[in-house]
Amino acid sequence: MNIFDEMNRRGHEQVVFCSDPKAGLNAIIAVHNTSLGPALGGVRMWTYASTDEALRDVLRLSRGMTYKAAIAGLNLGGGKAVIIGDPNKDKTEALFRTYGRFVEGLGGRYITAEDVGTTVREMEWVRLETKYVTGTSRALGGSGDPSPVTALGVFVGMKACAHEVYGSDSLKGKTVIVQGAGNVASYLCSHLRKDGAKIVVTDIFEAKAKKLARAVKATYVKPEKIYAVRGDVFAPCALGGILNNDTIPQLKVRIVAGGANNQLLEEKTHMQMLMERGILYAPDYAINAGGLMNVANELEGYSAEKALKQAEGIYDILRSIFARAKAENIPTSVAANRLAEARIESVSRIKHIYAGTSQFAGRFGERTRGGR
Ligand code: NAD
């Protein structure tokens, strides 16, 4: 891979390769865009088959974070890191402290957090070496589990979809089909139940799905049957890539709105297929931005109440995406991208006016805005 070509093509500012054989660390940190503020994104630990694969992943994921922060109205840029290794075997204090020193070396241009393969425990090791880390435990002033905030965002986002399709926010009597019975799905189902929705739920772990079904009076179906259930809303809360050539033709709903990341296997093709079937799609990075709002909140002194309030704003964010999509006759995914890009561009233009100030001065006590 020609790294500079890839960076130019996707608009990355900086890519940092971090190596320390003694600590067993091979990591890549990608800072995509810092126009809106320091680049925040988790560090993923994964058994990448090659450096190219790890690089591709970190470039893709960091760019996604720029869009998510921008659409969520956060004063943050997009970044991400990957550590090449087996999260089940290779995690040591030395490795994560060494990683933390590399993060510290970026002087606040990148703020790390947990992601796939990393947990609060490792973030606490990272914190021993750098203050540029979020997602630590509540006991240490961190934001803890983001799922309740993510789920609230998904719930209000679903209401915005209902408003668009049915002319009313209420989900009373609507059938919501939830894929996954994990953290986000469980909190989401509680909201849905309170709102009077009929819930259908599945998980690859049958007992887990049945337990959730009992708790929220939902109907359980087997994982392979979930796509064909007739209802109003399909809520993917498990895996990415689940909107694809096989699954989209099976859907019998008017709305897709859920918490999972990267739901469309191929953004353009599968968005088009949903549109042709008359299904309204809530762009995933907008509707699930509650998790990012939660960790971002940590930078100013965490308040769960504030994070939840912010997540309620996802309702208006989705309404503006749908309005733009309608006005320009474009897919909702494209409308979300355009709104995010417009915010980044407008702030880039006025950046010089407030260069040197930091909205996070309280947490870091110094300039964190990574202006170029
Ligand atoms: P989780 O691990 O708690 O739950 C995921 C559940 O999906 C698990 O119970 C798993 O068994 C199930 N699952 C996996 N494959 C499945 C399949 N093929 N069919 C049915 N069920 C399947 O994860 P979570 O924290 O609830 O996150 C769910 C999704 O939301 C993920 O895609 C995650 O990236 C995304 N997300 C989560 C947050 C958050 O705050 N937790 C924030 C943003 C995005």
Boltz pocket constraint, residues with backbone or C-beta under 6 A from the ligand:
constraints:
  - pocket:
      binder: B
      contacts: [[A, 145], [A, 146], [A, 147], [A, 148], [A, 150], [A, 179], [A, 180], [A, 181], [A, 182], [A, 183], [A, 184], [A, 185], [A, 202], [A, 203], [A, 204], [A, 205], [A, 208], [A, 223], [A, 236], [A, 237], [A, 238], [A, 239], [A, 240], [A, 259], [A, 260], [A, 261], [A, 288], [A, 289], [A, 291], [A, 292]]
      max_distance: 6.0
